[in-house]
């Protein structure tokens, strides 16, 4: 699997986790209310997960730089921005406000992958 494919797969899995987590909390309105009220607690819980995500993402980016797929200067700091973007997407899933924001959930995944690829990849790799 190329570094670009690994990155796209990482994004898919990350968004799958968000969708699965949020779909479970939508099953119970009370759970959803508690979940939204406990955003700070959820952030503390996520701290450990974020550290692991950073490690995995850092390795994918390092592999991509070494393979000539990612531009080193662009990759510096991008993983933190990506994780913040994912947290924003999580919040939209929790609030179920995609319609209000006029965002197509089905297109969001591909748009996120393309946005990140365009930001990181060499011109030859961005469309892969």
N, C-alpha and C positions, 0 to 999 in steps of 0.2 A: 504494500500500500504506500503510495507516495505521501510526502508530508502534506500536500494540499488535500489529498483524500482523507488523511488522518484528521486534519483540521476541520474539514466539512463533517466528518463523522462525529468528532467531538461536539460540534455545535448541535448536530441532530440529537445525540444522546442527551446533551444538556437540556435541550428544549423538551425532549420526551419526558425527562424527569420532572420538569416544571408542569407539563400538562397532566401527567399522572398524579402528582401531588395535589394539584388544584382540583382535578376532577373528583378525587376522593373527598376533599373538603366541601365540595358543592353538594355532595350526597346528603349532608346534614346541615341545615341552616344554622343551628346553634354552633356547630363546630366552625363554620365559616365566620360567624360573628366573633367567636373567641380568637380565631386565627388572625383576623384583621386587627383586633385589639392588641394582640401580642406581637406586633411587628418587631419591637425591640428584642423581645425574648427570642424570636425566630432568628434575628440577626446574630445573636450570641451563639445560638446552636449552629448556624451556618458558618461561623468563623472557622471551625475545624474543616468543614467541607471545602471552604474557599481555599484554605492552605493546600489541600490535596489537589484541587482543581488547578491552582497556580503551578504546582509542581508538574502535573501532567501537561498543561498547556505550554509551560516553559520548555519542556522536553520536545514537544511537537515543533515549537518555533525554532529551537536550536537545531533540530534535525533538518528543518526546512532551510535555514540559513546555510548550514553546512552543505546541503544538496544544491544550493543555488536557486531554490524556489522562492524564498522570501528575502526581501531586502533588509539587511541587518539594521540600518538606520530607522526603517519604518517599524520594525518589530520591537524595538526598545519601548517598553511601556504599554504596548498594545494589549497585552494580556490583562492588565488591570482595567483598562477601558472596556474590554470585552466583558469582564465579570460584572462591571457596573451596568453595562447594557443588559445583561441577562437578569440582573436584579430588577431593573425597570420593567422588563418583559414579565417577570414573575408577578410584580405588583399589578400589572394590567390583567393578567390571568386571574389573580385573586379578586380583583375588583370587577372583573368581567365587563370591562369598559371599552372593548375593541370597537363596538358599533358606535358608541358615543364619540370615539376618537377617529372614526372612519378608517379603521385599519382592518384589512382582510387577514384574518388569522391564517388562512391557507397559504397566502402569499408571504406572510411574515417570515417563515422559516427560510425560504429561498432568498428573500431579500436580505436577511441577516447574514447568511452564508456569503452571498455575493458582495455585500458591503465590506465584510471582513477580508475576504479574498482580495478585493480591489485595494484595500488599505495595506495589505502585507506583501502581496505577490509581485514578482517581477512581471512586466507586461506579458511575457509569453505564458506565464502560469496562471494568471488571473481568471481566465475563462475555463480552466480545466475543471 
